């Protein structure tokens, strides 16, 4: 076994352990962080004319939004139905950005919608973790 193989296995195990032991609040923040990264990569690829890389990242971004959508408990708080509608709209916008290759649409989804949501959830997660409460609003 080479050092590179060992290092890759160690990193993979560390990531798996991190995900399996993370709180729901931390997982939500991780999903949003990855969503932002996917959208940035897709935008960069679209601007460079690399449709395949853009497609791969946009499809992954849509999968993340779909996961957020299915894990959302719309009855848990009064903002649930609105967030569900926003997730539905975002999936549609990302599909259009993918089909059209529109980097500006991808950028707008990231900067106008996803990054503010990511920051709001990060703030809520930090408050949740510091308060020591046992539930995450809006998450099943």
ABEGO torsion letter per residue (X at the ends): XBAAAAAAAAAAAAAAAAAAABBAAAAAAAAAAAAAAAAAAAAAAAAAGBAAAAAAAAAAAAAAAAAAAAABBAAABAAAAAAAAAAAAAAAAAAAAAAAGBAAAAAAAAAAAAAAAAAAAAAAAAAAAAAGBABBBGBX
